[in-house]
Amino acid sequence: MKKIQSNKEKKDGLKLSKYLDFTVPKYFPNRGNLIDLIETIAEATIPIRGLLERGITSEEIHNRMNITEEDEIAQNIYKETQIHEDILTHSIILKAIQEEELNYSFIASEEAEPVLNNGQLGITIDPVDGSSNVSVNRTVGTIVGIYDSEGIICSFYVLYGIFTNLVISINGKVAEFILDKTSYSMTFYHFIFLEELNMPDPDSKGIRCLGGDSNNWPERCKKYEQFLIQREFKDRYSGSFVGDFHAILKYGGVYTYFPSPKPKLRLYYEWLPLAFIAKSLGGDFILYNDDGTLGRIEDVIPLNKENINKIHSTVIGGILGSKQSVNLFLET
């Protein structure tokens, strides 16, 4: 009797491109362009892993990638000093998209001015989230959001840790891929399907990743921290949002960054793409405004070519993770 394959068995060993073709319905808006953008950006992160391992400091790398660099110390639009990793990684991804001549509405990243075009889909990129961790060999990652005229429709991140993995949310599903490095040349490396994810939903004994200076937190936020400690949530904050978020996907729990006294994390580059993944897994996201009022993901203004220059740099506080862990905040 012939064995019937499960969906998991059918997907085992699938490359990212085949998974997308398998998962994204034919009727999905801008389907072909969307898949091309995902594949191109994902492929661009493969050499980035190699560059991070080598410290991305050699002249050979600059020449090979045909990328120039400014002599002056650069700052991004948040007045933060852009370290070498941020600038070079952004350039690699932008170059890959433009060389493939893909259509896009906008590409926004470390640049003060987003790059505009005449396509239907917009892209936000946090090229190296947690970039200050590179020098001490901690986990960093690339976060990507893709938007149509109504809002975010896909997001994914690539995590550069002991191994390299990619987690993507699209069409209501969240899947994890691992970079197959069995080949001897990076030209033939591929992201291979690992599993479709489920996020635990603990109300105790999960993990907590609370960023910012707790001495400057509002009183309600301090009470929330104590509430989590009493419920035996373990402290796992690392300084890399994407790294901490991946741990929450695996173990359940919550990530917060409260204003202390001002917010720091970018709404459209960090919070929203990761919140899109969490919401697809039944998690939750609460925006924490400067005045202490709260908001939901439905309150976020969709990015488009007309408003991107005004709002893409928005920073805000937030609470993100498993549904019960996040909503414990409402009990404080």
Contacts in CASP RR format, 6 or more apart in sequence:
PFRMAT RR
TARGET T0000
AUTHOR 0000-0000-0000
METHOD contacts of the structure
MODEL  1
MKKIQSNKEKKDGLKLSKYLDFTVPKYFPNRGNLIDLIETIAEATIPIRG
LLERGITSEEIHNRMNITEEDEIAQNIYKETQIHEDILTHSIILKAIQEE
ELNYSFIASEEAEPVLNNGQLGITIDPVDGSSNVSVNRTVGTIVGIYDSE
GIICSFYVLYGIFTNLVISINGKVAEFILDKTSYSMTFYHFIFLEELNMP
DPDSKGIRCLGGDSNNWPERCKKYEQFLIQREFKDRYSGSFVGDFHAILK
YGGVYTYFPSPKPKLRLYYEWLPLAFIAKSLGGDFILYNDDGTLGRIEDV
IPLNKENINKIHSTVIGGILGSKQSVNLFLET
8 195 0 8 1.000
8 196 0 8 1.000
10 22 0 8 1.000
11 19 0 8 1.000
11 22 0 8 1.000
11 193 0 8 1.000
11 196 0 8 1.000
12 193 0 8 1.000
13 192 0 8 1.000
13 193 0 8 1.000
14 22 0 8 1.000
14 192 0 8 1.000
14 193 0 8 1.000
15 190 0 8 1.000
15 191 0 8 1.000
15 192 0 8 1.000
15 193 0 8 1.000
16 38 0 8 1.000
16 39 0 8 1.000
16 42 0 8 1.000
16 166 0 8 1.000
16 168 0 8 1.000
16 177 0 8 1.000
16 190 0 8 1.000
16 191 0 8 1.000
16 192 0 8 1.000
16 193 0 8 1.000
17 35 0 8 1.000
17 39 0 8 1.000
19 175 0 8 1.000
19 177 0 8 1.000
19 193 0 8 1.000
20 35 0 8 1.000
20 38 0 8 1.000
20 39 0 8 1.000
20 170 0 8 1.000
21 35 0 8 1.000
23 170 0 8 1.000
23 171 0 8 1.000
23 173 0 8 1.000
23 175 0 8 1.000
24 31 0 8 1.000
24 34 0 8 1.000
24 35 0 8 1.000
24 170 0 8 1.000
24 171 0 8 1.000
25 31 0 8 1.000
25 171 0 8 1.000
28 34 0 8 1.000
28 171 0 8 1.000
29 120 0 8 1.000
29 148 0 8 1.000
29 153 0 8 1.000
30 120 0 8 1.000
30 121 0 8 1.000
30 148 0 8 1.000
33 102 0 8 1.000
33 103 0 8 1.000
33 119 0 8 1.000
33 120 0 8 1.000
33 121 0 8 1.000
34 121 0 8 1.000
34 146 0 8 1.000
34 153 0 8 1.000
34 154 0 8 1.000
36 100 0 8 1.000
36 102 0 8 1.000
37 97 0 8 1.000
37 102 0 8 1.000
37 104 0 8 1.000
37 121 0 8 1.000
37 123 0 8 1.000
37 146 0 8 1.000
38 146 0 8 1.000
38 154 0 8 1.000
38 156 0 8 1.000
38 168 0 8 1.000
38 170 0 8 1.000
40 96 0 8 1.000
40 97 0 8 1.000
40 100 0 8 1.000
40 102 0 8 1.000
41 93 0 8 1.000
41 96 0 8 1.000
41 97 0 8 1.000
41 123 0 8 1.000
41 125 0 8 1.000
41 144 0 8 1.000
42 156 0 8 1.000
42 158 0 8 1.000
42 166 0 8 1.000
42 191 0 8 1.000
43 96 0 8 1.000
44 92 0 8 1.000
44 93 0 8 1.000
44 95 0 8 1.000
44 96 0 8 1.000
44 97 0 8 1.000
45 93 0 8 1.000
45 142 0 8 1.000
45 158 0 8 1.000
45 164 0 8 1.000
45 166 0 8 1.000
46 164 0 8 1.000
46 179 0 8 1.000
46 186 0 8 1.000
46 189 0 8 1.000
47 65 0 8 1.000
47 92 0 8 1.000
47 186 0 8 1.000
48 89 0 8 1.000
48 92 0 8 1.000
48 93 0 8 1.000
48 142 0 8 1.000
48 158 0 8 1.000
48 160 0 8 1.000
49 158 0 8 1.000
49 160 0 8 1.000
49 164 0 8 1.000
49 179 0 8 1.000
50 186 0 8 1.000
51 61 0 8 1.000
51 88 0 8 1.000
51 89 0 8 1.000
51 92 0 8 1.000
52 85 0 8 1.000
52 128 0 8 1.000
52 134 0 8 1.000
52 140 0 8 1.000
52 160 0 8 1.000
54 61 0 8 1.000
55 85 0 8 1.000
55 134 0 8 1.000
56 84 0 8 1.000
56 85 0 8 1.000
56 88 0 8 1.000
56 89 0 8 1.000
57 84 0 8 1.000
61 88 0 8 1.000
62 68 0 8 1.000
62 69 0 8 1.000
65 88 0 8 1.000
65 91 0 8 1.000
65 92 0 8 1.000
65 95 0 8 1.000
66 95 0 8 1.000
67 88 0 8 1.000
67 91 0 8 1.000
67 92 0 8 1.000
67 95 0 8 1.000
69 84 0 8 1.000
69 87 0 8 1.000
69 88 0 8 1.000
70 87 0 8 1.000
73 81 0 8 1.000
74 81 0 8 1.000
74 82 0 8 1.000
74 87 0 8 1.000
75 81 0 8 1.000
75 82 0 8 1.000
76 82 0 8 1.000
76 86 0 8 1.000
76 110 0 8 1.000
76 112 0 8 1.000
77 112 0 8 1.000
77 313 0 8 1.000
78 266 0 8 1.000
78 313 0 8 1.000
78 315 0 8 1.000
82 110 0 8 1.000
83 131 0 8 1.000
83 132 0 8 1.000
83 134 0 8 1.000
85 127 0 8 1.000
85 128 0 8 1.000
85 131 0 8 1.000
85 134 0 8 1.000
85 140 0 8 1.000
86 110 0 8 1.000
86 127 0 8 1.000
86 128 0 8 1.000
86 131 0 8 1.000
87 110 0 8 1.000
89 127 0 8 1.000
89 128 0 8 1.000
89 142 0 8 1.000
90 109 0 8 1.000
90 110 0 8 1.000
90 111 0 8 1.000
90 125 0 8 1.000
90 127 0 8 1.000
93 109 0 8 1.000
93 125 0 8 1.000
93 127 0 8 1.000
93 142 0 8 1.000
94 107 0 8 1.000
94 109 0 8 1.000
94 115 0 8 1.000
97 104 0 8 1.000
97 107 0 8 1.000
97 123 0 8 1.000
103 117 0 8 1.000
103 118 0 8 1.000
103 119 0 8 1.000
103 120 0 8 1.000
103 121 0 8 1.000
104 117 0 8 1.000
104 119 0 8 1.000
104 121 0 8 1.000
104 122 0 8 1.000
104 123 0 8 1.000
105 116 0 8 1.000
105 117 0 8 1.000
105 118 0 8 1.000
105 119 0 8 1.000
105 120 0 8 1.000
105 121 0 8 1.000
105 122 0 8 1.000
105 147 0 8 1.000
105 304 0 8 1.000
105 305 0 8 1.000
106 114 0 8 1.000
106 115 0 8 1.000
106 116 0 8 1.000
106 117 0 8 1.000
106 122 0 8 1.000
106 123 0 8 1.000
106 303 0 8 1.000
106 304 0 8 1.000
106 305 0 8 1.000
106 308 0 8 1.000
107 114 0 8 1.000
107 115 0 8 1.000
107 117 0 8 1.000
107 122 0 8 1.000
107 123 0 8 1.000
107 125 0 8 1.000
108 114 0 8 1.000
108 115 0 8 1.000
108 122 0 8 1.000
108 123 0 8 1.000
108 124 0 8 1.000
108 125 0 8 1.000
108 268 0 8 1.000
108 269 0 8 1.000
108 303 0 8 1.000
108 308 0 8 1.000
108 312 0 8 1.000
109 124 0 8 1.000
109 125 0 8 1.000
109 126 0 8 1.000
109 127 0 8 1.000
109 269 0 8 1.000
110 127 0 8 1.000
113 309 0 8 1.000
114 308 0 8 1.000
114 309 0 8 1.000
114 312 0 8 1.000
116 305 0 8 1.000
116 308 0 8 1.000
120 148 0 8 1.000
120 149 0 8 1.000
121 146 0 8 1.000
121 147 0 8 1.000
121 148 0 8 1.000
121 153 0 8 1.000
122 146 0 8 1.000
122 147 0 8 1.000
122 148 0 8 1.000
122 303 0 8 1.000
122 305 0 8 1.000
123 144 0 8 1.000
123 145 0 8 1.000
123 146 0 8 1.000
123 147 0 8 1.000
124 144 0 8 1.000
124 145 0 8 1.000
124 147 0 8 1.000
124 268 0 8 1.000
124 269 0 8 1.000
124 272 0 8 1.000
124 273 0 8 1.000
124 303 0 8 1.000
124 312 0 8 1.000
125 142 0 8 1.000
125 143 0 8 1.000
125 144 0 8 1.000
125 145 0 8 1.000
125 269 0 8 1.000
126 141 0 8 1.000
126 142 0 8 1.000
126 143 0 8 1.000
126 144 0 8 1.000
126 242 0 8 1.000
126 266 0 8 1.000
126 269 0 8 1.000
126 270 0 8 1.000
126 273 0 8 1.000
127 142 0 8 1.000
128 134 0 8 1.000
128 140 0 8 1.000
128 141 0 8 1.000
128 142 0 8 1.000
129 140 0 8 1.000
129 141 0 8 1.000
129 142 0 8 1.000
129 143 0 8 1.000
129 157 0 8 1.000
129 240 0 8 1.000
129 241 0 8 1.000
129 242 0 8 1.000
129 243 0 8 1.000
129 270 0 8 1.000
130 138 0 8 1.000
130 140 0 8 1.000
130 141 0 8 1.000
130 239 0 8 1.000
130 240 0 8 1.000
130 241 0 8 1.000
130 242 0 8 1.000
131 140 0 8 1.000
132 239 0 8 1.000
133 139 0 8 1.000
133 140 0 8 1.000
133 238 0 8 1.000
133 239 0 8 1.000
133 240 0 8 1.000
134 140 0 8 1.000
138 238 0 8 1.000
138 239 0 8 1.000
138 240 0 8 1.000
139 159 0 8 1.000
139 160 0 8 1.000
139 161 0 8 1.000
139 238 0 8 1.000
139 240 0 8 1.000
139 242 0 8 1.000
139 243 0 8 1.000
140 160 0 8 1.000
140 161 0 8 1.000
140 240 0 8 1.000
140 242 0 8 1.000
140 243 0 8 1.000
141 157 0 8 1.000
141 158 0 8 1.000
141 159 0 8 1.000
141 160 0 8 1.000
141 240 0 8 1.000
141 242 0 8 1.000
141 243 0 8 1.000
142 157 0 8 1.000
142 158 0 8 1.000
142 160 0 8 1.000
142 242 0 8 1.000
143 155 0 8 1.000
143 157 0 8 1.000
143 241 0 8 1.000
143 242 0 8 1.000
143 269 0 8 1.000
143 270 0 8 1.000
143 273 0 8 1.000
143 274 0 8 1.000
144 155 0 8 1.000
144 156 0 8 1.000
144 157 0 8 1.000
144 273 0 8 1.000
145 152 0 8 1.000
145 154 0 8 1.000
145 155 0 8 1.000
145 156 0 8 1.000
145 272 0 8 1.000
145 273 0 8 1.000
145 276 0 8 1.000
146 152 0 8 1.000
146 153 0 8 1.000
146 154 0 8 1.000
146 155 0 8 1.000
147 153 0 8 1.000
147 302 0 8 1.000
147 303 0 8 1.000
147 304 0 8 1.000
149 302 0 8 1.000
149 304 0 8 1.000
150 302 0 8 1.000
151 302 0 8 1.000
151 303 0 8 1.000
152 272 0 8 1.000
152 273 0 8 1.000
152 276 0 8 1.000
152 302 0 8 1.000
153 170 0 8 1.000
154 168 0 8 1.000
154 169 0 8 1.000
154 170 0 8 1.000
154 276 0 8 1.000
155 168 0 8 1.000
155 169 0 8 1.000
155 272 0 8 1.000
155 273 0 8 1.000
155 274 0 8 1.000
155 276 0 8 1.000
155 277 0 8 1.000
156 166 0 8 1.000
156 167 0 8 1.000
156 168 0 8 1.000
156 169 0 8 1.000
156 170 0 8 1.000
156 273 0 8 1.000
156 277 0 8 1.000
157 166 0 8 1.000
157 167 0 8 1.000
157 242 0 8 1.000
157 245 0 8 1.000
157 246 0 8 1.000
157 273 0 8 1.000
157 274 0 8 1.000
157 277 0 8 1.000
158 164 0 8 1.000
158 165 0 8 1.000
158 166 0 8 1.000
159 165 0 8 1.000
159 166 0 8 1.000
159 167 0 8 1.000
159 242 0 8 1.000
159 243 0 8 1.000
159 246 0 8 1.000
163 178 0 8 1.000
163 179 0 8 1.000
164 178 0 8 1.000
164 179 0 8 1.000
164 181 0 8 1.000
165 176 0 8 1.000
165 177 0 8 1.000
165 178 0 8 1.000
165 179 0 8 1.000
165 194 0 8 1.000
165 246 0 8 1.000
166 176 0 8 1.000
166 177 0 8 1.000
166 178 0 8 1.000
166 179 0 8 1.000
166 191 0 8 1.000
167 174 0 8 1.000
167 175 0 8 1.000
167 176 0 8 1.000
167 177 0 8 1.000
167 197 0 8 1.000
167 246 0 8 1.000
167 249 0 8 1.000
167 277 0 8 1.000
168 174 0 8 1.000
168 175 0 8 1.000
168 177 0 8 1.000
169 276 0 8 1.000
169 277 0 8 1.000
169 280 0 8 1.000
169 281 0 8 1.000
172 280 0 8 1.000
173 196 0 8 1.000
173 280 0 8 1.000
174 196 0 8 1.000
174 197 0 8 1.000
174 277 0 8 1.000
174 280 0 8 1.000
174 281 0 8 1.000
175 193 0 8 1.000
175 194 0 8 1.000
175 195 0 8 1.000
175 196 0 8 1.000
175 197 0 8 1.000
176 194 0 8 1.000
176 195 0 8 1.000
176 196 0 8 1.000
176 197 0 8 1.000
177 191 0 8 1.000
177 192 0 8 1.000
177 193 0 8 1.000
177 194 0 8 1.000
178 191 0 8 1.000
178 192 0 8 1.000
178 194 0 8 1.000
179 189 0 8 1.000
179 190 0 8 1.000
179 191 0 8 1.000
179 192 0 8 1.000
180 189 0 8 1.000
180 190 0 8 1.000
180 191 0 8 1.000
180 192 0 8 1.000
181 189 0 8 1.000
183 189 0 8 1.000
197 249 0 8 1.000
197 281 0 8 1.000
198 281 0 8 1.000
199 248 0 8 1.000
199 249 0 8 1.000
199 252 0 8 1.000
199 278 0 8 1.000
199 281 0 8 1.000
199 282 0 8 1.000
199 283 0 8 1.000
199 321 0 8 1.000
199 322 0 8 1.000
200 206 0 8 1.000
200 250 0 8 1.000
200 251 0 8 1.000
200 252 0 8 1.000
200 253 0 8 1.000
200 322 0 8 1.000
201 252 0 8 1.000
201 282 0 8 1.000
201 283 0 8 1.000
201 322 0 8 1.000
201 323 0 8 1.000
201 324 0 8 1.000
201 325 0 8 1.000
202 252 0 8 1.000
202 253 0 8 1.000
202 322 0 8 1.000
202 324 0 8 1.000
202 325 0 8 1.000
203 231 0 8 1.000
203 324 0 8 1.000
203 325 0 8 1.000
203 328 0 8 1.000
204 231 0 8 1.000
204 232 0 8 1.000
204 233 0 8 1.000
205 231 0 8 1.000
205 232 0 8 1.000
205 233 0 8 1.000
205 234 0 8 1.000
206 232 0 8 1.000
206 233 0 8 1.000
206 234 0 8 1.000
206 251 0 8 1.000
206 252 0 8 1.000
206 253 0 8 1.000
206 322 0 8 1.000
206 325 0 8 1.000
207 233 0 8 1.000
207 234 0 8 1.000
207 235 0 8 1.000
207 236 0 8 1.000
207 247 0 8 1.000
207 248 0 8 1.000
207 251 0 8 1.000
207 252 0 8 1.000
207 253 0 8 1.000
207 254 0 8 1.000
208 225 0 8 1.000
208 228 0 8 1.000
208 229 0 8 1.000
208 233 0 8 1.000
208 234 0 8 1.000
208 235 0 8 1.000
208 236 0 8 1.000
208 237 0 8 1.000
208 253 0 8 1.000
208 254 0 8 1.000
208 256 0 8 1.000
208 325 0 8 1.000
209 235 0 8 1.000
209 236 0 8 1.000
209 237 0 8 1.000
209 238 0 8 1.000
209 244 0 8 1.000
209 245 0 8 1.000
209 247 0 8 1.000
209 248 0 8 1.000
209 254 0 8 1.000
209 255 0 8 1.000
209 256 0 8 1.000
210 225 0 8 1.000
210 228 0 8 1.000
210 235 0 8 1.000
210 237 0 8 1.000
210 255 0 8 1.000
210 256 0 8 1.000
210 257 0 8 1.000
210 258 0 8 1.000
211 237 0 8 1.000
211 239 0 8 1.000
211 256 0 8 1.000
211 257 0 8 1.000
211 258 0 8 1.000
212 257 0 8 1.000
212 258 0 8 1.000
212 260 0 8 1.000
212 264 0 8 1.000
213 260 0 8 1.000
214 221 0 8 1.000
214 222 0 8 1.000
214 225 0 8 1.000
214 260 0 8 1.000
215 260 0 8 1.000
216 260 0 8 1.000
216 261 0 8 1.000
217 225 0 8 1.000
217 258 0 8 1.000
217 259 0 8 1.000
217 260 0 8 1.000
218 258 0 8 1.000
218 259 0 8 1.000
218 292 0 8 1.000
220 292 0 8 1.000
220 332 0 8 1.000
221 256 0 8 1.000
221 258 0 8 1.000
221 288 0 8 1.000
223 332 0 8 1.000
224 256 0 8 1.000
224 328 0 8 1.000
224 329 0 8 1.000
224 332 0 8 1.000
227 328 0 8 1.000
227 331 0 8 1.000
227 332 0 8 1.000
228 254 0 8 1.000
228 325 0 8 1.000
228 328 0 8 1.000
231 328 0 8 1.000
233 253 0 8 1.000
233 254 0 8 1.000
233 325 0 8 1.000
236 244 0 8 1.000
236 247 0 8 1.000
237 244 0 8 1.000
238 244 0 8 1.000
241 255 0 8 1.000
241 257 0 8 1.000
241 265 0 8 1.000
241 270 0 8 1.000
241 274 0 8 1.000
242 270 0 8 1.000
242 274 0 8 1.000
244 255 0 8 1.000
245 255 0 8 1.000
245 274 0 8 1.000
245 277 0 8 1.000
245 278 0 8 1.000
245 320 0 8 1.000
245 321 0 8 1.000
248 254 0 8 1.000
248 255 0 8 1.000
248 278 0 8 1.000
248 320 0 8 1.000
248 321 0 8 1.000
248 322 0 8 1.000
249 277 0 8 1.000
249 278 0 8 1.000
249 281 0 8 1.000
252 321 0 8 1.000
252 322 0 8 1.000
252 325 0 8 1.000
253 321 0 8 1.000
253 322 0 8 1.000
253 325 0 8 1.000
254 319 0 8 1.000
254 320 0 8 1.000
254 321 0 8 1.000
254 322 0 8 1.000
254 325 0 8 1.000
254 326 0 8 1.000
254 328 0 8 1.000
255 319 0 8 1.000
255 320 0 8 1.000
255 321 0 8 1.000
256 288 0 8 1.000
256 317 0 8 1.000
256 318 0 8 1.000
256 319 0 8 1.000
256 320 0 8 1.000
257 263 0 8 1.000
257 264 0 8 1.000
257 265 0 8 1.000
257 317 0 8 1.000
257 318 0 8 1.000
258 288 0 8 1.000
258 317 0 8 1.000
258 318 0 8 1.000
259 288 0 8 1.000
259 290 0 8 1.000
259 317 0 8 1.000
262 290 0 8 1.000
262 315 0 8 1.000
263 288 0 8 1.000
263 290 0 8 1.000
263 315 0 8 1.000
263 316 0 8 1.000
263 317 0 8 1.000
263 318 0 8 1.000
264 315 0 8 1.000
264 317 0 8 1.000
265 271 0 8 1.000
265 315 0 8 1.000
265 316 0 8 1.000
265 317 0 8 1.000
265 318 0 8 1.000
266 313 0 8 1.000
266 314 0 8 1.000
266 315 0 8 1.000
267 287 0 8 1.000
267 300 0 8 1.000
267 314 0 8 1.000
267 315 0 8 1.000
267 316 0 8 1.000
268 303 0 8 1.000
268 311 0 8 1.000
268 312 0 8 1.000
268 314 0 8 1.000
269 312 0 8 1.000
271 285 0 8 1.000
271 287 0 8 1.000
271 316 0 8 1.000
271 317 0 8 1.000
271 318 0 8 1.000
271 320 0 8 1.000
272 297 0 8 1.000
272 300 0 8 1.000
274 320 0 8 1.000
275 285 0 8 1.000
275 297 0 8 1.000
275 320 0 8 1.000
276 297 0 8 1.000
278 284 0 8 1.000
278 285 0 8 1.000
278 320 0 8 1.000
278 321 0 8 1.000
278 322 0 8 1.000
279 285 0 8 1.000
279 297 0 8 1.000
282 323 0 8 1.000
283 321 0 8 1.000
283 322 0 8 1.000
283 323 0 8 1.000
283 326 0 8 1.000
284 320 0 8 1.000
284 321 0 8 1.000
284 322 0 8 1.000
284 323 0 8 1.000
284 326 0 8 1.000
284 327 0 8 1.000
285 296 0 8 1.000
285 297 0 8 1.000
285 318 0 8 1.000
285 319 0 8 1.000
285 320 0 8 1.000
285 321 0 8 1.000
285 326 0 8 1.000
286 294 0 8 1.000
286 295 0 8 1.000
286 296 0 8 1.000
286 318 0 8 1.000
286 319 0 8 1.000
286 320 0 8 1.000
286 326 0 8 1.000
286 329 0 8 1.000
286 330 0 8 1.000
287 294 0 8 1.000
287 295 0 8 1.000
287 296 0 8 1.000
287 297 0 8 1.000
287 299 0 8 1.000
287 300 0 8 1.000
287 316 0 8 1.000
287 317 0 8 1.000
287 318 0 8 1.000
288 294 0 8 1.000
288 295 0 8 1.000
288 316 0 8 1.000
288 317 0 8 1.000
288 318 0 8 1.000
288 319 0 8 1.000
289 295 0 8 1.000
289 316 0 8 1.000
289 317 0 8 1.000
301 307 0 8 1.000
301 311 0 8 1.000
303 311 0 8 1.000
303 312 0 8 1.000
319 326 0 8 1.000
319 329 0 8 1.000
320 326 0 8 1.000
END
